[in-house]
Amino acid sequence: MKIFSDLIIRFSRSWPLFLLAAVVTFGSLYLFMGVIQPRFETLTGGAVPYDLQNELTVEQVYTQLATYPAEARQLYYVFSAIDFAFPLFASLFLAAITAFSLRYLWPTAYEWIGENKLWWLLLVPALFDWAENIFALTVITNYGQELRGAAAAMIYAKMGKLTLVTLSQLLGWSLLLLATLKWAFLTIRRKLSVR
């Protein structure tokens, strides 16, 4: 876990690495929603990839899969290839924001988390996203068979991912907002004290 904790710290201290995480994250989102999703909807008569449906049920998985022509399944494989890189970089992006903000706001907490190698916990949402991807691919590659256990596991992984991503985003963006407010307050106070 030390490797992952160290990786987060590196991304939070290096602008080029942070920008790389941002570019991969937002570039992937653009590919998912701006390029792949419209084409996928055209091929399937309106269905979007499973990963983009937050209230998906096992029944819907197989109802929709029946409408997937071979070209849609191939497109899903492209989607999935991108979606194996996306969770890592999206988690690194949010984790870097969290570490950067906490380092500024509360250095002792930042040091304690680093000493105990706990930064890796911010990458757990990626594990659930990868699990969702694996089960989705299992369902799709077994087209013609109903692997309801795999479909249910995909739904549970999706629920875990959504919960953890929401918590991650709340933590990261809240800390960044607090750090920004602290920086603005200290800057204004310093300027006023110079006068």
Secondary structure, DSSP 8 states (H G I E B T S, - for coil): -HHHHHHHHHHHH-HHHHHHHHHHHHHHHHIIIIIIHHHHHHHHTS---GGG-TT--HHHHHHHHTT--HHHHHHHHHHHHHHHHHHHHHHHHHHHHHHHHHHHH-HHHHHHHHHTT-GGGGGHHHHHHHHHHHHHHHHHHTTTS--HHHHHHHHHHHHHHHHHHHHHHHHHHHHHHHHHHHHHHHHHHHHHHH-
